[in-house]
Amino acid sequence: MRCSQCYKVDTKVIESRDVAEGESIRRRRLCTNCHYRFTTYERVERPQLVIIKNNSNRELYNRDKLVAGLMRACEKTSITSVQLDKLVADIEHDLYSIGEQELSSSKIGDITMEHIADIDEVAYVRFASVYKRFKNIAGFEKELSNIKNRDKNKMS
């Protein structure tokens, strides 16, 4: 692995840790040249998913877009970076488990909504407001009642 500071190839791993329930490995590295410490992640490479957007355009699945959307939804909540990593890993596991190379963006949104609802209600409503494009307070109210009904069903 090349050092991100001095670009020398000679680095050593000083710590490895499984993240996202074994879906990836986090490695802390040390450059033997400049002594810079940095982190890398190793994940299984999966076949590319093609996302069919609402306007019928197609684009390659971009994990960074999912992470960015979730980070915005989870801002100022109690969700930790470890929980966020697990959330993304769980969503991706479900996406790849479908077994199709093309998925609609709405399918990704629905799967994401299912997972985020289990973690944090505020993040769920924030994500839903962007995903479902609420135009008025009625959209929020409907989504809040969905959360309440979901919680009642869990307790039953």
C-alpha positions as CSV (number, residue, x, y, z in Angstrom):
1,M,0.0,0.0,0.0
2,R,1.4,3.4,-1.0
3,C,1.7,6.1,1.7
4,S,-0.8,8.9,1.1
5,Q,1.7,11.4,2.4
6,C,5.1,10.6,0.8
7,Y,3.9,8.0,-1.8
8,K,6.5,5.4,-0.8
9,V,5.3,1.8,-1.2
10,D,6.9,0.6,2.0
11,T,4.2,0.6,4.7
12,K,3.4,-1.8,7.4
13,V,0.1,-2.8,9.1
14,I,0.1,-1.9,12.8
15,E,-3.5,-3.0,13.5
16,S,-6.3,-4.8,11.7
17,R,-9.9,-4.9,12.7
18,D,-13.1,-6.4,11.2
19,V,-15.8,-3.9,10.6
20,A,-19.4,-4.2,9.4
21,E,-19.7,-7.7,10.7
22,G,-16.8,-9.1,8.7
23,E,-17.8,-7.4,5.5
24,S,-14.6,-5.3,5.5
25,I,-11.3,-5.0,7.3
26,R,-10.0,-1.7,8.7
27,R,-6.2,-1.5,8.7
28,R,-4.1,1.1,10.5
29,R,-0.8,1.5,8.6
30,L,2.5,3.2,9.2
31,C,4.8,4.4,6.5
32,T,8.3,3.2,7.2
33,N,9.8,6.2,5.4
34,C,8.0,9.2,6.8
35,H,6.2,7.6,9.8
36,Y,2.8,8.9,8.7
37,R,-0.1,6.8,10.1
38,F,-3.2,6.3,7.9
39,T,-6.2,4.0,7.6
40,T,-7.2,1.7,4.7
41,Y,-10.3,-0.5,4.2
42,E,-10.4,-3.8,2.4
43,R,-13.8,-5.1,1.1
44,V,-14.9,-7.9,-1.1
45,E,-15.2,-6.7,-4.7
46,R,-18.7,-7.3,-5.9
47,P,-20.2,-7.1,-9.4
48,Q,-21.3,-3.5,-10.3
49,L,-24.9,-2.7,-9.8
50,V,-26.6,-0.4,-12.2
51,I,-29.2,1.9,-10.8
52,I,-32.2,2.9,-12.8
53,K,-33.1,6.4,-11.8
54,N,-36.6,7.9,-11.7
55,N,-36.1,9.5,-15.1
56,S,-35.1,6.1,-16.6
57,N,-31.4,7.0,-16.8
58,R,-28.9,4.4,-15.7
59,E,-25.8,4.9,-13.6
60,L,-23.4,2.7,-11.7
61,Y,-24.1,2.2,-8.0
62,N,-22.0,4.6,-6.0
63,R,-21.4,3.6,-2.3
64,D,-20.2,7.1,-1.5
65,K,-23.6,8.6,-2.5
66,L,-25.4,6.3,-0.1
67,V,-22.9,7.1,2.7
68,A,-23.3,10.8,2.0
69,G,-27.1,10.7,2.2
70,L,-27.0,8.7,5.4
71,M,-24.4,11.0,6.9
72,R,-26.7,14.0,6.3
73,A,-29.7,12.2,7.7
74,C,-27.7,11.1,10.8
75,E,-26.1,14.5,11.6
76,K,-26.5,15.4,15.2
77,T,-28.0,12.1,16.2
78,S,-26.6,9.4,18.5
79,I,-25.6,7.2,15.5
80,T,-21.9,6.4,15.7
81,S,-19.6,5.9,12.7
82,V,-19.4,2.2,13.6
83,Q,-23.2,2.0,13.4
84,L,-23.2,3.9,10.1
85,D,-20.6,1.5,8.6
86,K,-22.8,-1.4,9.7
87,L,-25.9,0.2,8.3
88,V,-24.3,0.7,4.9
89,A,-23.0,-2.9,5.0
90,D,-26.5,-4.2,5.8
91,I,-28.1,-2.2,3.0
92,E,-25.5,-3.3,0.5
93,H,-25.9,-6.9,1.7
94,D,-29.6,-6.7,0.9
95,L,-29.0,-5.0,-2.5
96,Y,-26.6,-7.7,-3.6
97,S,-28.9,-10.5,-2.1
98,I,-31.6,-9.5,-4.6
99,G,-29.4,-11.1,-7.3
100,E,-30.2,-8.6,-10.0
101,Q,-27.6,-6.4,-11.8
102,E,-30.0,-3.5,-12.2
103,L,-32.1,-2.0,-9.4
104,S,-34.4,1.0,-9.3
105,S,-33.4,3.9,-7.1
106,S,-36.7,3.5,-5.4
107,K,-35.8,0.0,-4.3
108,I,-32.5,1.3,-2.8
109,G,-34.5,4.0,-1.0
110,D,-37.0,1.5,0.4
111,I,-34.3,-0.8,1.7
112,T,-32.5,2.1,3.2
113,M,-35.7,3.3,4.9
114,E,-36.3,-0.1,6.4
115,H,-32.8,-0.3,7.9
116,I,-32.6,3.3,9.2
117,A,-36.0,3.0,10.9
118,D,-34.6,0.4,13.2
119,I,-31.7,2.6,14.3
120,D,-33.0,6.2,14.8
121,E,-36.4,7.8,14.2
122,V,-35.0,11.3,13.6
123,A,-32.5,10.0,11.0
124,Y,-35.4,8.1,9.4
125,V,-37.6,11.2,9.1
126,R,-34.7,13.2,7.7
127,F,-33.9,10.6,5.1
128,A,-37.6,10.1,4.3
129,S,-38.0,13.9,3.7
130,V,-35.4,13.9,1.0
131,Y,-36.2,10.5,-0.5
132,K,-39.9,11.0,-0.6
133,R,-39.6,14.8,-1.4
134,F,-42.1,16.0,1.1
135,K,-43.9,19.1,-0.3
136,N,-45.8,20.0,2.9
137,I,-46.4,19.1,6.5
138,A,-48.9,16.3,5.6
139,G,-46.0,14.2,4.2
140,F,-44.1,14.5,7.5
141,E,-47.2,13.7,9.5
142,K,-47.9,10.6,7.4
143,E,-44.3,9.4,7.9
144,L,-44.5,10.0,11.6
145,S,-47.6,8.0,11.9
146,N,-45.9,5.2,9.9
147,I,-43.1,5.2,12.5
148,K,-45.6,5.1,15.4
149,N,-47.5,2.2,13.8
150,R,-44.2,0.4,13.1
151,D,-43.3,0.7,16.8
152,K,-46.7,-0.5,17.9
153,N,-46.4,-3.6,15.7
154,K,-42.9,-4.3,17.1
155,M,-44.3,-4.3,20.7
156,S,-47.2,-6.6,19.8
